[in-house]
């Protein structure tokens, strides 16, 4: 490129140029007789600016209940506007009331194939996050990538069902009711509930052992129990990740049925005259 200025000027403004780019300049004088020989070459570099474009091909995938993997490629080389020093990863929890933005700085070390990746850990279980990646140089952060939404994986419930209660219906049936675990302790979608129950009697316990029952409701009836027997009952919730914490044992006694009374023989003696 070239720029013409008036003959009485000793300063020229050359634009537009690219940021953080080296240029070679020569000055020539010109009159009606022609053009002079050029001056010695002048070397100059424009100042840098923040990156002019976002990282490309940002992918976020869950690795577990509390971590995700972020993968990306650098901005187009023409938009670096200086030497890239690293990347800023911003991520926000989209669930609940806590939507504060967390920021992590990542160095420039890549994977050797032109891509970069980083693992975000310590996240909330089964929670949606929004992730944005920016490149930065010595002038600051460039524009962010489009937000990518990801959800951490399910985990087992970390609290038992609440308000577990039981009541005897007959000599062989007990009704058990409960409420779900606290929502922030479920860490997924409850697929159902497992009841663990056994007779408190040593003899019956040795004969039957602990039994289980699956329920998809918040109440169920245990059948085929022994009359007038004390049973301990526990309830746990489970997700796709597995079984959670069982509730503390509660006790229920089946009703007494088929009462038997002592047999009394009555003899009447009759005198026949």
N, C-alpha and C positions, 0 to 999 in steps of 0.2 A: 504494500500500500504506500501511497505518497500523499504529502500534504503541501500545498502552496501557501506561502504567506507573503505579505508585502515586504519590499526590500529594506525598509527602515526598521523592521521587527528583528529582535534578537531572541525572542521567546515564542514558542509554538506549543499549543495544547493539542495532543494527539488522542483521539478517541473515535469510536469505542474500542477498548482493548479488553482482553480476557484477564480475570483475576489470577494472581499467582503465576504469571507467565513471563518468561524471558523474551526480550525483544532486542534486536540490533538496529541502531539508527546511524544514518549518515546524512550530512548536510551538504547541499550543493548550492552555489550561487548561480544566478542566471540573469543575463541582460539581453539586449537586442542582438548582440554578436554571438550568443550561444551560452553553453553551460560549462561551469568550471569543473575541475577535478573534485571528486568527493573528499570529504573530511575522513579522518580516521574513524573506525567503527566505535560507536558508543554502546556499551552493554547496559541494559536496565531491566529490572523486573517489577511488574506491578504488584501492589499489595494484595494479600489474600482477602477473601470474604468467607462467610459461613457457607457450608455446602449448599448448592443450589437445588438439590433434589433429594428425595428420600431413598432409603434402602429399598431394594427390589425383592420381589418373590418372598415375602415374609410368610412363613408357615409356623403355626403353633399347634402342637399335639400333646395330649396328656400322656404322662408316663406312669402316674399313680394317683392316689388320693390327695397327695400334697405337692406334686411337682409336675411341671410341663416343660417341654423342650421347644425353644424358639430357634428357627433357622431362617437365614436371610442372605442376600447378596448385596454387595456395595452399590451405591448410586452409580449412574453412568459416569465414566471417567471424566468427561467434559464438564461435569457439574461439581467436582470436588472442591474447586476454588482454593486449593492448597493441599497439603499433605494430611490425609485422614489420620487422626490419633486414636480413634475408637468409636464406640457406639453407646448410645443411651437407650436403655429399655425401660419404658414406663408401663406399669400395669396397675389396674384398678379392679377391686372387688365389685362386681355388679349386683351382688345379693345382699339383702339386709340394709342396715342403716350406715354401715361403714363403707363408704365409697372413696376413701382417700387414695391418692395416687402414690405408689411406691416407685422409686427410681433406682436403677442399677447401672453402673458404668462398666463397660466391657472393653478389654484391650483389643488390639488390632490383630492378634494371632488368629489365623484362619485354619481351614481344614485341608489346604493344599489344592482344592478343586475350585477355588474362587468363592466358596460359601463360608458362612460363619454360623456357629450355633452356641446356645447358652441354655443352661437349665435353671429355671426359677423354682426354688424349693421353699418349704415352710408355708405353703398355701393352705387355705381352708379346704376341707374335704367336700367333694361334690358341690362345688361352687363355680359360678361363671366369672371369668375374668376378661377384661379388655386389654389387649397388648399393643403397644405402639413402639416402633424402633426408629431412632434418629442417628445419623452419622454426625460426628463432630471433628473439627480441626482446631487450630489455635485461636480462631476467631469465635468459636462457639458452636452450638447445635444448629444443624440444618432442619429443614421441614421433616415432620414425622410421616411415617408410612400410614396407610389407611388402617384403622383399628381392626384387629383380628380378635374374635370372640372364641374362647375355649372354655371347656368345663372340666374340672378335675374329676377323677374317677370316684366311684362309690367305695365306701368302706363299711365295715360292720358297725352296727349301733354301739355307741359307747355308754349308753344308759339303759336301764331296764324299763319295761312298761310300768305305768304309774297306776296307783289306786287299785291294786289287785285285791279282789275280794271273792269269797266263796260262801255258798249256802247249801245245806243238804236239802234235796228235794224228796228223796225216798231213802229206803235202806240200801239202794244200789246206785243212786245217782246224786251227783253234786254239780251244781251250777257255778261256773267261774266267770267273773267279769273283770275287765281292766281297761285302762286308757293307754293310748300310744306313748312312747317315750317323748321327751321334749323334742321339738322339731329341729333344734340346733344340735341335737345329739344323735339323730338318725343317720346322717351322712349318706343318704341315698333315698331309695324308694322302698318302703316296707312291703315285702312280698307276702308276709304272713307271720303267724306267731306259733311258737312251739310251747306246749305245756309239758312240764315234767312233774310227775306225781308218783307217790309211793305210800304204802301203808306204814304207819309209825310203829306198828306191832312188830317185834323182832321175828316172831314166827311167820307172820304173813309176808314180811319183807324178804325173808329168806326164800319163801315159796315163789313170790311174784317178782320181786325186784322192782327197779324203777321203770315206769312206763312213760310213754310219750304220746302226745296227740297234736296234730297240726290243725290250726284254725285260721281262716281268712277274715273272721269277724272279730268283734271286741267282746265276745262272750261265747261260751260253749258249755256243753253238759258232758261230764264224765260218766260213762255207763259201766255196768258190770262190776261194781265195787262190792265189797263185803259189808254186810249190815253191822251197824253199831261199831264202826272202826274209824280210828283217827287217821286222816291222810294229810301229808304235807304236799303243797302245790307251789310250783314256781312257773313263771311265764317269761319267755324271751322273744324279742323281735328279730327277724332276719331280713337281710337285703340280698341282692345278687352277689355281694362280696362274702356273705356268710352270716353266721349266727352272732348275735350281740350278747350283752350282759344279761344274765338271768336275774329276776326279781328275788328279794329275800323270801324264804319259805314262809307260807302261812298254813295254818292247820284248820281242817274241817272234819267233823265227825258225821258219818252217815246215820240215818235214823235207825232206831231199834225196831225190828220187824219180827213177826212170827214168834211172839213171846210164848214161852211154855210155862205151865204151872205144875207144881208137884201133884202126882196122882195119889188120890186118897181113896182107899177102899172102905166102904161102909158096909158092915155086916149087921143084919137085923135077925135076931133070934126070935122065932115064933113058937110058942107052946101050943101044941095041939092036944086037946083033951078028948 
